Amino acid sequence: MSVRIQQGPFEAGHEMEALRGNDTRVGALASFTGYVRDFNDESAITRMTLEHYPGMTEKALERLEAEARRRWDLLDIAIIHRVGTLEPGDPIVLVCVSSAHRGDAFQACEFLMDALKTQAPFWKKETTPEGARWVDARQSDDEAVARWQKPD
């Protein structure tokens, strides 16, 4: 398992191969890479700044990783999230999940991305031609993570 918060870029292919390693039990590796777009719902984006609370952020990601392991039969997980100033086209986040079977890998990867959007303490500021603004949580992100809630 690997949870990393970093300023510099990552190479998704390298990270996926490192996660898989030489483990012949791996029958599936699912991944998601998120990138900075050059637009939002209202305007062009020229830059994005991501901030976090060191220590707290890693603990939150580790809790999400542990939850995914409880729910699915997984071999390994890597979560990499960048902070700092990013430009359109820069990679922001990488989630990789290995498992013996594709269903577990796909579901865990999707769960982790949905949960990251709402439960990880990151603060995002977008810079547009009109100025900079902090990004509010989206209802669609809350709805996406709600489908993973277990009934009481």
N, C-alpha and C positions, 0 to 999 in steps of 0.2 A: 504494500500500500504506500502510496505517495501523495501527499498533499503539499503543494508548493504555492506560495504567493511570491511573485517576482516582478521586477520592473522590465527586465529584458525580454526579448522575444523567445519563443520556443519553436521547435521544428516538430510538427505533429507526427510525421512518419517515423522519425527517430524515437520519439516518446512511445509510440505504439509498439515498435519493435523491442524496445527496452522492457516494456511491460510484459510482452509475450515471452521474451527470452528464449530459452531452449526448452520450455515446459511443454512436453508432448501431450499433456492433458488438455491443453487449450484447443478447443474446437471452434471457438467463436471469439472475436474481438470486435466490440461495437465502440464507436467513438463519435464525439461531436466536437467540432471546432467552431467557435463563435468569433466573428470579425466585426470591427468598427465599420458601420455603414456611413455613407456620405449624405444621408438624409434621415429625417425623422418624420413624424406625422405632419409637421408644420413648416419645416425649413431644411435647408442644407446644413450639414454638419462639417465644420472645418477641423475640429479637434474634440477629443473627449478626455476628461480627467477622471480617473478612478481613485478613490481614497478608501482606506480601511483602517480598522483598529487592530494593530499587530497583537498577536496572541489570541485575541477574541475571535478573529476571523478564522485562523487555523483550527481552533477548537470547534467552531461551528461546522466547518467542512469535515472535520474528523467525525463529528456526530452524524452527519448525513451519510458519510461512507459506512459507518457502523450500521446505520439503519438499512442501507442497501444490502449489506451482507446478511442481516437478519431476514430480509424478505426473499432473497434469491440465492441460488447456489452459485457463488462466484469464486473465481480463483484469485483475481487481483483487480485493483482499481488504482487509477491515477487521476488526480484532479490538479490542474495547473490554472491559476488565475493571475492575470497581470494587474498591476496598479501603476499609477503615474499618468503621464500624458501620452496619449495614443492618437495616431492619425488614421483617417479612413483607409481601410484595407489591412490595418494591423490586426493580428490575432489577439483576442482578449482572453478566451477561456478554452481549455481542452479537458474533456472528460473521456476517459478510456476505461472499458470494463472487459475483462476476460472471463470466460466461462467455458465449460465443456459443451454447452448448448446455446444456440443463437437466441432463443426466447428469453432466457435469463439475462443474457448480455444486453439485448435490445431494451428490455423493460427497465433494468437497473440504470442504464445510461439515460433513458428518458426521464425516469424518476429523479435522478441526480440533477439533471439540467433544470427541470421544473422547480425542484426544491432550492437550487442555488439562486434562482431569480427572486425568491421571496424570503428565504431564511438565512442567507449569508449576508453578513454586515459589510456591504460595499455601498459607497455613495458615488453616484455618477453625475458629472457635470458636463453638459454639452456646450460647445462654443459654436455659435452660428453667426452669419453676417449681421444679425440683429443684436448680438451680444451673447453672454453666457447665462445658463440657467441650470439649476439642479433638477434632475429628472425624478419625478414622482413615481411611486409604484403604480403598475397598471392592473386594472381589474382582470384583464385576460390572464395575467401571470397568477393572480390569486385563484382564478377558476381552474387553471391548469394544475396547480399543486393540490387543489381541493379533491380532485378525482383520485388521488393516492391516499387520502385519509381512510383509515380503517374504521368501520362502524364500531360504536361502543357496545 
